[in-house]
């Protein structure tokens, strides 16, 4: 039961007819308590006779049978009786998965999945869950935490499945890093993948083979995540790219180079990779990497200016006469980009401020602002308004994505009600205010 991650074993006779069932409860109540020794025959602790039914039974009818007989497992046999061959088991969990839709059920389904197809089904249920929670006005912070757990669980299971396909176990400890929105625990809808691998240092003569192992593993994982619904990153910011699959020393050197020699490319990459989070593997490697980053930051005040300039690249989303600023290229002409014009300025500002304050372990944008409000009482009102605006904008983007079955990134403003447009505009004031704060704090007026 432990090895196969199942909750019961059906005992059969020589003809494969079911004669009894042993569940987790039997092990707990009869063996763990010492009522029976662990060497006892299964016939002494199994429940018999079993309740059976045919395979064409509906889930609803199966649930009624379980309720009627007060059982959690229904044996499915060839002709529906105990005198025919066992062909399957319907469990209470299966019924919940089919008829219900709650986080604990989805997480159990993910952990039990043995194929990518099952993971996709589970993740799609999470999308339905998001819609339901938004309709119930559940706080966005609660929704984000639940979906982040589900996203991480999907990634972990995809890695576990991929590891079983590898010819050997990992040669050294490693950590799978989520970066970007998943690293910040802000990924609600399906977006593209952003991930990387850091592995323990090895001797120079073993480096190439070790890296090749993890690149092959990463290809399997990213392929699975793509099938689940997370598109490949167009910029190839994935662990399957040799640039983003490195030893801890190589990663330290990479981050140090970005920090000590800042330029536009370094800042672009930093803004993506600085929001990393360990999803699977050795968390000590990630802690070590984080410490090295903060040590390097002590040596470069110029880096903060570059980050600050980058955080100001998208000014207030409102133009003259308080009108929305729309995209101008042909493909997205007359659409409002809520991600780049409203969310990213807040994300970039929060990242810059927590790095300058050496705040570790908080990646989520709204939580970063809440922490800043706590340590800077003088700016508490501003930071809290930024946190609120970020959650409101994220909620709006998510609702638009669900409505149009896309990422919610581009919005046709004329389709919104006047009330919705007004709510959006209210969220833009904190963006202007936080950007003015950055200009003053990091002396950016002459660094644009």
N, C-alpha and C positions, 0 to 999 in steps of 0.2 A: 504494500500500500504506500509506503514511504517512497520507494524507488520510482513508482509509477505515478505518484501524486494523485492518488484516488482515495475515495472515502469509504470504499467497501470492497469486499470480495464475495463472489457468489460461489457457493460450494455445489458441485455437480456430481452426478453418479457416472458410471462407466459409459452411459449413453448420452452424456452431456445434458441430462435433465436436471433442472435446479432442485436441490433438496434443502438448502439453507443459505443464510447470508450472515456475514460478519462485518460489522461497521466499526467506525472509530469509537463509537460509544461502548461497544462490547469490549474493545481493547482497554479502554479507560476504566470502565466499571467492573470488569471481570478479571483482567490480567494486572493492570497497574495497581489495583487495590489489594492484590494478593489473594483474591478469592479463588483463583485457579493459578497453578504454576504455568510459566511460559511454555513448558514442554507438553502441556495438555493437548489432546487431540482436538481439532477444530469442532468436531461434533459436540463437544461439551459446552462450547460457548456460543455456537451459532444459533440464530433465530430460525425456527422452523415450525410449520411449513412456510414457504414464501408466497407472496401474493403475485399472481401472474396476469398477463394480458397479451393481446395480439399486437403486431407491429403497426396495424392501421389505426390504432387508437389515437384519438386527438389529444393534444397537450392538455386541453381543458378537461377532458374526461379523465385523463391520467391524474390531474390534480384532484379531481373529485374522489377518485379511488384512494389516493393517499390520505385525504382528509377523512374519508369513511373508515379506513382501517388504521388510522393514526400511524402511518409509516412514512419513511423518507425515501424509500427505494422500491421501484416497481419492476419486477422481472418481465422482460418481453421474450416470449417463446414462439416457436413456429406455429402452433395452433392455439396459443393462448392459455394452455393448461400446463400444470406441473409435469405432465407426462410426455412432453415433447421438448425438443432441443432448445437450449437457451441461445438467443441471438442478440440480446442487448439488455441494457438497464436504463430505465428512466429515473432520474433522481430529482429530489426537491430543488436542487440547484439548477438543473436543466429547465425546470418549469419557471423558476424565477428569471432565468436568462431570457426565456422566450416571451413570457408575459409581463415581466417587470423590466424596469430600466433605471437602476440606481447605481451609484459609483462602486459600492462594494461588490455587487454582482458583476459589473463590467471588469473590475480589477481581478476578480477570481477567474473570469473567463480568459483574460489575457494571460494570467500565470499558468493556466492549464493548456493554452494553445500550443499545438505542436507544428502548425503550419502557418505560413504568412497569411493565407486566405482567412483563417480564423481571427488573426490579429486585425485584419482590415474590418471584418464584421464588427468586432468589439469596438474599434475606434469610431466607426460610423455611428454606433449607438451613443457614443459620447457626444457626437454632434447633435443628436436628438435631445440628449440630456441638457446641453447648453441652451437650446431653444426653449425647452420646458422651464428651466430655471430663470431665464430672462423674462418669460411671460409671468412668472410668479414673483418677479421683482426681488429675487434672491440677491444679496449684495455681490457686486462683481468680484470683490476681493476673495470671497468664498468660492465663487465659480472658478476663478483663476487657479486657486490652490488645488481644487479637485481635478481640473483638467490637466494641470501640470503633473500631478501624480499619475494620471492615466497616460499622458504622453511619455513620461519617463518609464513607466511600466512596459509600454509597447516597445520602447527602444531596448530596454533590458532584455525582454523576451526575444526580440529580434537578434540580439547579440548572443544570447544563450543558444538559440537555434543554429546560428551561424557557426558557433564554436564546435558544435557537434559535427558539423560538416568538414571541419578542418582536419587534416591528417594527424596532427599532434596537438597537445595542449599548448597554450602560449609559452614561448621560450623564457619570458621574463614577465614580472608584474606590469600591468598597463592600466590606463584609465581612459575611458571614452568620454570626451568632453562635448557637451552641448554648448553651442555658442549662439549669438544673436538672440532672437525672441525666446527660443526654448531655454537658452542659458539664463535669460532674465525671468523665466517662468511667466511669460506673457503670451504664450502661443495658444490661442483658443481655437481658431479655425485651421484647416490644412494650409500650410505655407511651404515654401521650399526648404530643403535641408541645409543646416549649417552645423557642422560637427568637425571634430579633430581627435587625434589619438596622441597621447604622450606615453612613452614606455621607459622603463628603467634603463639606465646606462649599461652598455655592454662594451667589451673590448673592441678595439677598432676593426680587427679582422672578422668579428661576428656581426658588425653593425648592418651591413648590407643584407645579410640573410634574415636578421631579426626584423628589419624594416620591411622586407619583402613579405614576411609572414603576416605582419599587421596590415599591410596594404591589401593582401588577399582577403583577410578577415573583413576589412572595411568595405571591400567591394561587395561581399555577400550581404553585409548589414545594410548598406545604402541601397542595394537592389531591393531588399525586402521592404525597407521604409518607403521606397518609391511605389512598390506594389500596394502598400497599405494606404497610400494617398499623399505622402509627402514628396513633392516633386524634387528632382535633382536640382541642385543650385546651379543657376546659369553661369555664375562666376567660378564654379568648381571649388567653393569653400567647403570641402568635404574631406573626411579622413581617408578617402580612397585616392586623394591627390598627394603625391609624394611630398609636396610642400607643407602639408598639414598633418603629417604622420612622422613624428620625430621623437628622439630620446629627450629626457628631461633636460640634459645639458644643452642640446640643440635648441630646445624651446626657450630656455633661459637666455641664450645668446640672441635668439630672434627678437624676443621682447626687449632686451637691453638695446639692441640696434635700433628698434623703432623709437624707443624713448630718448636715447642719447643722440640720435641723428634724425630728428623729425623732418619729414617732408610730406607732401600731399598724399603720396602712396602709403607711407608709414601711418599717417593719421587715419586714413580710410580703413586700413587693416586693423589698426588698434581699436577703432570704434566698434568693430565686429568681434574681435577676439578678446577684448577686455571683459566682456560679459560672459565668461565661461563658467560652466558648472559641471562637476563630476556626476555623471549618470550611472556609470558602471565601472567597477574595478578598484584600484588602489587610490584611495582619497588622499593618502599622504603625498603622492606625487603632485596633486593639485595644490595642496597646502604649501609644499616646497616652491612650486612655481609662483604662487601668489606672493609669498614672502620675497622672492627675488625681484618681482615687479616693483613692489613698494620700496625696496632698497635702491633700485635703479631710479625711481622717481625722485629720490632725495638729491640726485646728482644733476637733475635737469629741470630748471624752472621754465626753460624755453618750450618744453614739451606741452606744458599747460596752456601756453599762449596759442600754440598750434591747435590744441584740442578746443580751446575757447573760440578761435576763429571758425573752426569747423561747426561748432554748436550754433554759430550765428549765420550760417550760410542760408538758412531759410527763415527770413524775418516773419513778422506777423502775417497770418493768412488773409488779412483784410487789406484791401488797397484803398484808393481814394473813395471818399464818400461811404466808407465802411462796407464796401462791396467785396464779395469773395474773390480771391485770386485764382483764376483757372489755369489749367494746362494749355500750352500753345501748340504743341506738336500735333500732327495730323491724327495720330492714333487715339490720343486722349483729349482732343480739342474740346474745350468748354466743359471739361470735367474737373471736379475738385479732388485733389490728392490728399486725403485726410492723413495718410501715413507720413509722407515727407513734409507736408506743410504744417501739420498740427502735432502729431505724435512724436516724430523724430526730434524736433527742437527740445521737447521736454525730456526725452530719453537721453539726448546728448548733454543737456544741462545737468541732469541728475548724476550722470556718470562722471563728468568733470568735477563736480563739487565733492562727491564721495571719495574720489581719488585724491583730491587735494587735501581732504580731511583725514585720509588714511583709514577710512571706514571699510572694514573687511566683512565678507560673508553676507552682504546684502546686495543682490543683483536686480531685484524687481524695482521698477521705476517709482511706483507710488510709495513703496516701502522705503526707498532711498530718501524721498522727500520727507516722509514722516520721521525718519531718523534725523535728518537735517533740522527739522522743526524742533526736535527734542534737544539737540546740542547747540542750536543757535536761537535762543528765545526771542532775540530782537527781530529775527526774520520769520518767526513762527507762522504768522498769518500768510505771508507769501508762499512759503513752502507747503502749507496745508492746502492753499488754493491750487497750487500746481499738482498736488497729489489728487485732489478732487477732479480737476480738469482732465488729468490723464485717464482716470477711471471712467469718467463720463464719455470721453472721446473713444476710448477702447470699447465701451459698451455700444456706442453708436456705430462704430466700424463693424463690430461683430453682428449687430442686428441687420446692417446693410448686406453683409456677406451671406447671412442665412437667407435673407429675402431674395437675393439675386443669385444664390448658389455660386459665389466667388469669394475672393479674399476680403471684399468690402473696402478695398483700397481707394477706388475711384467712385465718386458720388456725383450723380446728376442732381444738382441743387434744386432745379425747378420741380423735381418730383417730391421734394420735401414740403411739409406744411410750414406756414409762417412761424408756428410755435417751435417746430424742430430747427428751423433756420436760426431763430433767436437763441435757442439753447446752445447751438453750435458756436455762435458768435460770443456768447458769454464765456465760453471756455478759452477764447483766444486772448483775453486780457492778461491772464497769468503768464502766457508765453512772452508777450512784450515786456512784462515786468521782470521776469527771470533773466531775459536776455540783456536788459539794461543793467541788472545786477552783475552779470558776468563781465560786461564791458568795464565796469568800474573796478571790480575785484581783481581782474587779471590784466588791467590796463590795456585794453584791446582797441581803444579808439584809433590809435595810430598804427595798428597792426593788422589792418584789414586788406 
